[in-house]
């Protein structure tokens, strides 16, 4: 990441302590965007990588999600960028307003919103104890639904609403919203609440594209390919290689390039789309 001249834009990126969120924060900062990195580290887990219950087996995905967001912002600052980190639980409906207040106080008004965070939980309607990759499954419950929808659907909706309200109040005429989605035509078997919450976020984002166009705001959704954020194993890579619809196992930085493009001046005419990366 190289030092660049400030663009005057300010981005709020959720889930920005690891994976696609961290890569997006770095890439935006490299283009001169000031970035508020919002994140939440999960509770300590001793679960094995493949859900075997072996307490002594490290879980790379959990370890990645446990990264302190301050590490990302420190890296951005060392490269000459502007960034702040804030740990907050997006399940709290008061958090979106707090994040915008913090960003405005420390960096300036937010005009780029990247809804990347996920309350990912793997739940299912089947009685199966594990998925094809050996990861443990949980039955759908009110708790799994609430955990998933509060982070992946409610929070993005409130964040979009907060962006729109402040944008109109200050008479701004440029804005970018990018959401992250997953799933397919038949939902997301094995991760049913995750897929459903992402579908809800997609609907919110596409509605924003229509409703906020007059304010100069574009809104798009990116559907990444299988992306190695710490959970991809050799078995997952073999699955992708044999698939007719999955072409690559992507690095988070590759996905971030598309997100950053959608948040640029060059993408002014791209709005109301779900962009599938393969």
C-alpha positions as CSV (number, residue, x, y, z in Angstrom):
1,X,0.0,0.0,0.0
2,X,1.5,3.3,-1.0
3,X,1.0,6.8,0.3
4,X,-1.5,8.8,-1.7
5,X,-3.0,12.3,-1.7
6,X,-6.3,12.6,0.2
7,X,-9.4,12.5,-2.0
8,X,-11.6,14.2,0.7
9,X,-13.7,11.0,0.8
10,X,-14.4,9.2,4.0
11,X,-15.4,5.5,4.1
12,X,-17.0,3.4,6.8
13,X,-16.1,-0.3,6.4
14,X,-17.7,-2.8,8.7
15,X,-16.0,-6.1,9.6
16,X,-12.7,-4.3,8.7
17,X,-10.3,-6.2,11.0
18,X,-9.8,-9.1,8.7
19,X,-10.6,-10.7,5.3
20,X,-12.4,-8.7,2.7
21,X,-13.2,-5.8,5.0
22,X,-9.5,-5.3,6.0
23,X,-8.4,-5.6,2.4
24,X,-11.0,-3.1,1.3
25,X,-10.0,-0.6,4.1
26,X,-6.3,-0.9,2.9
27,X,-7.2,-0.5,-0.7
28,X,-9.5,2.5,-0.1
29,X,-6.8,4.2,2.0
30,X,-4.2,3.6,-0.7
31,X,-6.4,5.7,-3.0
32,X,-6.5,8.5,-0.5
33,X,-9.8,7.7,1.3
34,X,-9.9,8.2,5.0
35,X,-11.4,5.0,6.6
36,X,-13.2,4.2,9.8
37,X,-12.7,0.5,10.4
38,X,-15.6,-0.9,12.4
39,X,-15.2,-4.4,13.8
40,X,-16.1,-6.9,16.5
41,X,-13.9,-9.8,17.7
42,X,-15.8,-13.0,18.4
43,X,-15.8,-14.7,21.8
44,X,-12.9,-17.0,22.5
45,X,-13.4,-20.5,20.9
46,X,-11.6,-23.7,21.3
47,X,-13.4,-25.5,18.5
48,X,-11.2,-27.3,16.0
49,X,-10.8,-26.2,12.4
50,X,-13.1,-28.8,11.0
51,X,-15.6,-28.8,13.9
52,X,-14.2,-31.9,15.5
53,X,-14.4,-30.5,18.9
54,X,-10.7,-30.9,19.5
55,X,-9.8,-28.1,21.9
56,X,-6.1,-28.1,21.0
57,X,-6.7,-27.7,17.2
58,X,-6.4,-24.1,16.1
59,X,-9.2,-22.5,14.0
60,X,-7.6,-20.2,11.4
61,X,-10.9,-18.6,10.6
62,X,-11.7,-17.8,14.2
63,X,-8.1,-16.5,14.7
64,X,-8.5,-14.2,11.7
65,X,-11.8,-12.8,12.9
66,X,-10.1,-12.2,16.3
67,X,-7.6,-9.7,14.8
68,X,-7.6,-6.3,16.5
69,X,-8.9,-3.6,14.1
70,X,-6.1,-1.3,15.4
71,X,-3.6,-3.5,13.5
72,X,-5.3,-2.6,10.2
73,X,-5.4,1.1,11.0
74,X,-1.8,1.1,12.2
75,X,-0.8,-0.4,8.8
76,X,-2.7,2.2,6.9
77,X,-1.2,5.1,8.9
78,X,2.3,3.7,8.4
79,X,1.7,3.9,4.6
80,X,0.6,7.6,5.0
81,X,-3.2,7.1,5.1
82,X,-5.8,8.2,7.5
83,X,-7.8,5.6,9.5
84,X,-9.5,5.0,12.8
85,X,-10.7,1.8,14.3
86,X,-13.7,1.2,16.5
87,X,-15.0,-2.0,18.0
88,X,-18.7,-2.2,18.3
89,X,-21.5,-4.8,18.1
90,X,-23.7,-4.2,15.1
91,X,-26.5,-6.1,16.8
92,X,-27.1,-2.9,18.9
93,X,-29.4,-0.6,16.9
94,X,-27.7,2.4,18.5
95,X,-24.3,1.5,16.9
96,X,-24.9,2.9,13.3
97,X,-25.5,6.4,14.5
98,X,-22.5,6.1,16.9
99,X,-20.2,5.0,14.1
100,X,-21.2,8.0,11.9
101,X,-20.7,10.4,14.8
102,X,-17.2,9.0,15.4
103,X,-16.3,9.1,11.7
104,X,-17.4,12.7,11.4
105,X,-15.6,13.7,14.5
106,X,-12.3,12.1,13.6
107,X,-12.2,11.9,9.8
108,X,-15.1,13.9,8.3
109,X,-18.5,13.1,6.8
110,X,-18.9,9.6,5.6
111,X,-19.7,9.3,1.8
112,X,-18.7,5.7,1.2
113,X,-20.3,2.8,3.1
114,X,-19.2,-0.8,2.8
115,X,-21.5,-3.2,4.5
116,X,-19.1,-6.1,4.9
117,X,-19.6,-7.4,8.4
118,X,-21.4,-10.7,9.1
119,X,-22.8,-12.4,12.1
120,X,-22.1,-15.7,10.4
121,X,-23.7,-18.7,11.9
122,X,-24.1,-22.0,10.2
123,X,-27.6,-23.2,10.7
124,X,-29.8,-25.7,8.8
125,X,-33.2,-27.3,8.6
126,X,-31.7,-30.7,8.4
127,X,-30.7,-33.0,11.3
128,X,-27.2,-33.3,9.9
129,X,-24.4,-32.6,12.5
130,X,-21.9,-31.3,9.9
131,X,-21.6,-30.1,6.4
132,X,-19.7,-31.6,3.5
133,X,-16.5,-30.0,4.7
134,X,-16.9,-31.3,8.3
135,X,-18.0,-27.9,9.7
136,X,-20.5,-28.2,12.5
137,X,-24.2,-27.4,11.8
138,X,-26.8,-25.9,14.2
139,X,-30.6,-26.1,13.9
140,X,-32.4,-22.9,13.0
141,X,-33.5,-21.2,16.1
142,X,-34.7,-17.8,17.2
143,X,-31.1,-17.2,18.4
144,X,-29.4,-18.1,15.2
145,X,-31.9,-16.1,13.2
146,X,-31.5,-13.0,15.4
147,X,-27.7,-13.2,15.4
148,X,-27.6,-13.4,11.7
149,X,-30.3,-10.9,10.7
150,X,-29.3,-8.3,13.2
151,X,-25.8,-8.0,11.7
152,X,-26.3,-8.9,8.1
153,X,-29.7,-7.2,7.5
154,X,-30.8,-4.8,10.2
155,X,-27.4,-3.1,10.6
156,X,-26.9,-2.5,6.9
157,X,-30.4,-1.0,6.7
158,X,-29.8,1.3,9.6
159,X,-26.3,2.3,8.2
160,X,-27.8,3.1,4.8
161,X,-30.5,5.1,6.4
162,X,-28.0,7.1,8.5
163,X,-25.8,7.8,5.4
164,X,-28.9,9.0,3.5
165,X,-30.1,11.2,6.3
166,X,-26.8,12.9,6.9
167,X,-26.1,13.2,3.2
168,X,-29.3,15.0,2.5
169,X,-28.9,17.3,5.6
170,X,-25.5,18.6,4.4
171,X,-26.6,18.9,0.8
172,X,-24.0,16.4,-0.5
173,X,-24.2,15.1,-4.1
174,X,-21.8,12.2,-4.1
175,X,-22.0,8.9,-2.3
176,X,-21.3,5.2,-2.6
177,X,-22.8,2.1,-1.0
178,X,-21.4,-1.4,-1.5
179,X,-22.9,-4.5,0.2
180,X,-21.6,-8.0,0.3
181,X,-23.9,-11.0,-0.4
182,X,-23.8,-14.7,-0.8
183,X,-26.1,-17.6,-1.7
184,X,-27.8,-18.6,-4.9
185,X,-31.1,-19.3,-6.6
186,X,-32.0,-22.0,-4.1
187,X,-31.0,-20.0,-1.0
188,X,-28.0,-21.2,0.9
189,X,-28.4,-24.8,2.0
190,X,-26.4,-25.5,5.1
191,X,-26.2,-21.8,5.9
192,X,-29.9,-20.9,5.6
193,X,-30.1,-17.8,7.9
194,X,-26.9,-16.5,6.4
195,X,-28.2,-16.7,2.9
196,X,-31.6,-15.2,3.9
197,X,-30.0,-12.3,5.8
198,X,-27.8,-11.6,2.8
199,X,-30.8,-11.7,0.5
200,X,-32.5,-9.1,2.7
201,X,-29.4,-6.9,2.6
202,X,-29.4,-7.2,-1.1
203,X,-32.9,-5.9,-1.3
204,X,-32.2,-3.0,1.0
205,X,-29.2,-2.0,-1.1
206,X,-31.0,-2.2,-4.4
207,X,-33.9,-0.2,-3.0
208,X,-31.3,2.4,-1.9
209,X,-30.0,2.5,-5.5
210,X,-33.4,3.6,-6.7
211,X,-34.4,5.8,-3.8
212,X,-31.1,7.7,-3.3
213,X,-30.1,8.2,-7.0
214,X,-31.3,11.8,-6.9
215,X,-28.8,12.4,-4.1
216,X,-25.9,11.3,-6.2
217,X,-25.6,8.0,-4.3
218,X,-24.9,4.7,-6.1
219,X,-25.6,1.4,-4.4
220,X,-24.4,-2.0,-5.5
221,X,-23.9,-5.5,-4.1
222,X,-20.9,-7.7,-4.7
223,X,-21.2,-11.5,-4.5
224,X,-17.6,-12.7,-4.0
225,X,-16.3,-16.1,-5.2
226,X,-15.1,-18.6,-2.6
227,X,-12.6,-16.3,-0.8
228,X,-9.8,-17.5,1.5
229,X,-10.4,-15.5,4.7
230,X,-9.0,-18.3,6.8
231,X,-11.6,-21.0,6.4
232,X,-10.6,-22.5,3.0
233,X,-9.1,-26.0,3.3
234,X,-7.6,-28.3,0.6
235,X,-11.0,-30.0,0.5
236,X,-12.7,-26.7,-0.3
237,X,-10.2,-26.0,-3.1
238,X,-10.9,-29.5,-4.6
239,X,-14.6,-28.7,-4.5
240,X,-14.0,-25.4,-6.3
241,X,-11.8,-27.1,-8.9
242,X,-14.5,-29.7,-9.6
243,X,-17.4,-27.2,-9.7
244,X,-19.1,-26.0,-12.8
245,X,-20.0,-22.6,-11.2
246,X,-17.1,-21.8,-9.0
247,X,-14.0,-20.8,-10.9
248,X,-11.5,-19.4,-8.4
249,X,-10.6,-19.3,-4.8
250,X,-10.0,-15.6,-4.4
251,X,-7.7,-13.7,-2.2
252,X,-9.5,-10.9,-0.2
253,X,-7.4,-8.3,-2.0
254,X,-8.8,-9.4,-5.3
255,X,-12.4,-8.9,-4.1
256,X,-11.4,-5.5,-2.6
257,X,-10.4,-4.2,-6.0
258,X,-14.0,-4.5,-7.3
259,X,-15.4,-2.9,-4.1
260,X,-13.0,0.0,-4.4
261,X,-13.8,0.5,-8.1
262,X,-17.5,0.7,-7.2
263,X,-16.7,3.3,-4.7
264,X,-14.9,5.5,-7.3
265,X,-15.8,8.3,-9.6
266,X,-15.2,5.9,-12.5
267,X,-18.2,3.8,-11.4
268,X,-20.7,6.7,-11.4
269,X,-23.1,4.9,-13.9
270,X,-22.9,1.5,-12.1
271,X,-25.8,1.3,-9.6
272,X,-28.6,-1.1,-8.7
273,X,-26.5,-4.2,-9.6
274,X,-25.6,-7.5,-8.0
275,X,-22.1,-8.2,-9.3
276,X,-21.1,-11.8,-9.2
277,X,-17.4,-12.5,-9.1
278,X,-16.1,-16.0,-10.0
